[in-house]
């Protein structure tokens, strides 16, 4: 059962031919805008609903080749522990990232811990954490302002590479056109198919449990090799949207609450 999460002005609309549109309004930089569907609101991570073996299939398109911010679909563990919208999202302790998803990031982002993997653009990607480390990470949070120092951020980046494995593949597509995205998540294996053609397979698959998420927002985050961390909310001069249809998880269409 999917629940919506919308910041002011964001919309979820049913359109023709059983197509849904998630849309965020135009607006200036510095103000966060989000339109999201997920199935983990107010659940602790241990109760997130999805484990391997799991599959997902959907047809999607976006309003622009480079939507300012990020958008995507798949499964993750919402590692940051923050409640973006009060009374809707549970506050959780931070943890290491785990995910298997299609992820689209505008050029302001740099979202790879590894220098030889793509860090923005249209991606099929996975993250697998070595261990949970949730209590330890919670103790580290007060020290996070130190990452504003590039040398400290570079050291943290090296440390993360010892704890988190990452796999990714660029997508050779125009995201404004309709495409069919498929993924299969198994123990020790992740497989991505694009328009019924094999795209990317990796043994770097998350352990789980994970929650399903489908979103579009205007947020960016950059953790580049030089350690100059940047993040924030981008301007989008016009409304930005993604449309989707024929969404199934394990062969079943989810219910929209």
HUMOMO-V802970 format. One record per pair of residues at least 4 apart in sequence whose C-alpha atoms are under 6 Angstrom apart, sorted by the first residue. I is the first residue (numbers start at 1). J is the second residue. Records with the same first field share a line. If there is no record, write none. Layout:
I = J  J
This chain:
1 = 39  254  255  256  257
2 = 37  38  39  255  256  257
3 = 37  38  257
4 = 36  37
5 = 35  36
6 = 10  34  35
7 = 33  34
9 = 25
10 = 23  24  25  35
11 = 22  23
12 = 21  22
13 = 20  21
14 = 20
15 = 19  20
19 = 244  245
20 = 243  244
21 = 242  243
22 = 35  241  242
23 = 240  241
24 = 239  240
25 = 239
26 = 236  237  238  239
27 = 235  236
28 = 235
29 = 233  234  235
30 = 233
31 = 233
32 = 233
33 = 217  218
34 = 216  217
35 = 215  216
36 = 214  215
37 = 213  214
38 = 212  213
39 = 212
40 = 48  211
41 = 89
42 = 89  90
48 = 209  210  211
49 = 211
50 = 209  210
51 = 208  209
52 = 185  186  187
53 = 185  186
54 = 184  185  250
55 = 183  184  249  250
56 = 182  183  248  249
57 = 181  182  247  248
58 = 180  181  246  247
59 = 179  180  244  245
60 = 178  179  243  244
61 = 175  176  177  178  242  243
62 = 175  176  241  242
63 = 176  240  241
64 = 176
65 = 175  176
66 = 106
68 = 106  218
69 = 106  217  218  219  220
70 = 104  105  216  217
71 = 104  215  216
72 = 102  103  104  214  215
73 = 101  102  213  214
74 = 100  101  212  213
75 = 99  100  101  210  211  212  213
76 = 98  99  210  211
77 = 98  210
79 = 94  95  96  97
80 = 94
81 = 91  92  93  94
82 = 91
83 = 89  91
94 = 134
95 = 134
96 = 129
98 = 127  128  129  206
99 = 126  127
100 = 125  126
101 = 125
102 = 123  124
103 = 123
104 = 121  122
105 = 120  121
106 = 121
107 = 120
109 = 120  220  221  222
110 = 119  120  222  223  224
111 = 119
112 = 119
122 = 170  171
123 = 169  170  171
124 = 168  169
125 = 167  168
126 = 166  167
127 = 165  166
128 = 164  165  205  206
129 = 163  164
130 = 163  164
147 = 152  153
150 = 227  228
153 = 227
154 = 227
160 = 164
179 = 195
180 = 194  195
181 = 194
182 = 192  193
183 = 191  192
184 = 190  191
185 = 190
188 = 203  205
189 = 202  203  205
190 = 201  202  205
191 = 200  201
192 = 199  200
193 = 197  198  199
218 = 233  234
219 = 232  233
220 = 231  232
221 = 230  231
222 = 229  230
223 = 229
247 = 253
248 = 252  253
